[in-house]
Each structure stands twice: as structure tokens, then as C-alpha cells.
Amino acid sequence: MQTATSDPLFRKSMKFCAWSGYMAVIFYIIGGVILGGMTPPLLNAGEPPEEFVRKLTENQFQIQIASIFMMISFALFGSFGAGIAAQTRRFEINPVFSYIQIVFGAGGMVIALLVAFSWALMVFRPETYHPTLVMMFADFAYFCALFSVPLFGGWCVMIALPIFMAEEGKEPFPRWVAYANLWAALLFVPGQLILFFKNGTFAWHGFVALWIPYIAYFAWIWIMAIAMSRVASFKGNEPIDSPTRTAEGALS
């Protein structure tokens, strides 16, 4: 069980990092789900390029606004990932996994930002770009989001390993967090199927290749944000995963 810290600045910083995760999910729901047509997908990987242009032209302004929300969402991955690494660092005598987590987190943030960049460029002037170029922007966005399994899955594994390898009672996060990370890494894997399919459930608009990794990814962010909130909520030497804790305390 990891212990809390009496450092008020650290606890406030961890709460900020946790809320970065919560807000990343909320901003994506606004941008990618409600406005942007990324999930559920407005486009279909098997459609002709001209159909891409027609749909995007009809929804151009809405998707432009959505791209801004998505950009904000993905930028928050920086502080979210830094918080995870900072908590891991507290339990390392010589930092290794915390540094690896920072590298994976930074790479994940860049790849995620490229999703928003591509989504914005796709609707910048679709009537001027050649239709196949518009299609390529959509392909690129989904490939960044779904095909990058070794990066995001590897990040999850690098969070889980120091938990499993730590001495009992000195884990940076509870063991259930490690198992949640391994499950997330496994559920990201169907995203790599988009390389082989343009139609059906394994294409980037399909249920298996799109919805399973996306739901797993944003559920993982929420879980890690809760874990950091628990770190931030307690001071002194009380075990963070003490059975006396309440649900209200975990999210305060």
C-alpha cells in the first residue's frame, strides 16, 4: 500500500494532475463525441473520397470547433502523465521507471495532438484539397489514435511494472491499478487491425478496432485520475488504500 505525503504542495500538484485527466476526458467528449464526429465516426473508411468531402463540408464549422476542444483535451495529457511519473518517482531510490513513464507520456501527448491537428486540417478547406488528400487526413488521424498500440500500451505496462516489482507496502499505486493498466494495454491491441481492413468491424470506423480501444483508453485515463486523486486526498502516514476511506474522500 502506498502511503500519503504530508507535503501540501505535492498533494495540490497531484490533485491538479488528476483533474487534468478528468478534464481531458470531458473535453474529448465535447470535441470528439458531441461535435467532432470522431466517435461515433461521421466518416467510413470504405467510402469514396468524394463522400468524405461532402460530409465534411456539411459539418465544417462544427468540426473546426471540435478540433479546438480535442486539442485542449490532448494537451492535458502532459500534466496527467507527469503526475503519474511523479508518484512513481517517490518510491524509487534511483529513478528508472518514472523517467520511462515521462518519455512514454510525452510521446503519447505528441501523437494525440497530431490527431487533433489532422482533424483540423481535414476541414480547413476541404473544397480546395483533392478528395484523396482529405481522406488521407482522416486516415492519419485514426492511425495516430488507434495504430499506436506499442506507445500507449507500453505506457500502461511501464506504469504496472514498478507496482508489481516494488516491495510489499511500497507500491506507488495499489495493485489493482497495475492490473487495470495491463487490461487497458490488452484492449488497445485491436486498434492495429485497421492496417488490414477498410470495411467492417475491424476497420477504423468499426466496433472492434475503434470502440474497444477508445472506451478502454478513456476509462484508463479516468482510473488513473482517480488513483492520483486518492494520493492527493490524504496526508500524514495513513495508507492511501486504507479500508476506512470513503468514496467522497477519493474524489475530493
C-alpha positions, 0 to 999 in steps of 0.5 A, a space after each residue: 500500500 502506498 502511503 500519503 505525503 504530508 507535503 501540501 504542495 505535492 498533494 495540490 500538484 497531484 490533485 491538479 494532475 488528476 483533474 487534468 485527466 478528468 478534464 481531458 476526458 470531458 473535453 474529448 467528449 465535447 470535441 470528439 463525441 458531441 461535435 467532432 464526429 470522431 466517435 461515433 465516426 461521421 466518416 467510413 473508411 470504405 467510402 469514396 473520397 468524394 463522400 468524405 468531402 461532402 460530409 465534411 463540408 456539411 459539418 465544417 464549422 462544427 468540426 473546426 470547433 471540435 478540433 479546438 476542444 480535442 486539442 485542449 483535451 490532448 494537451 492535458 495529457 502532459 500534466 496527467 502523465 507527469 503526475 503519474 511519473 511523479 508518484 512513481 518517482 517517490 518510491 524509487 531510490 534511483 529513478 528508472 521507471 518514472 523517467 520511462 513513464 515521462 518519455 512514454 507520456 510525452 510521446 503519447 501527448 505528441 501523437 494525440 495532438 497530431 490527431 487533433 491537428 489532422 482533424 483540423 486540417 481535414 476541414 480547413 478547406 476541404 473544397 480546395 484539397 483533392 478528395 484523396 488528400 482529405 481522406 488521407 487526413 482522416 486516415 492519419 488521424 485514426 492511425 495516430 489514435 488507434 495504430 499506436 498500440 506499442 506507445 500507449 500500451 507500453 505506457 500502461 505496462 511501464 506504469 504496472 511494472 514498478 507496482 508489481 516489482 516494488 516491495 510489499 507496502 511500497 507500491 506507488 499505486 495499489 495493485 489493482 491499478 497495475 492490473 487495470 493498466 495491463 487490461 487497458 494495454 490488452 484492449 488497445 491491441 485491436 486498434 492495429 487491425 485497421 492496417 488490414 481492413 477498410 470495411 467492417 468491424 475491424 476497420 477504423 470506423 468499426 466496433 472492434 478496432 475503434 470502440 474497444 480501444 477508445 472506451 478502454 483508453 478513456 476509462 484508463 485515463 479516468 482510473 488513473 485520475 482517480 488513483 492520483 486523486 486518492 494520493 492527493 486526498 490524504 496526508 500524514 502516514 495513513 495508507 492511501 488504500 486504507 479500508 476506512 476511506 470513503 468514496 467522497 474522500 477519493 474524489 475530493 
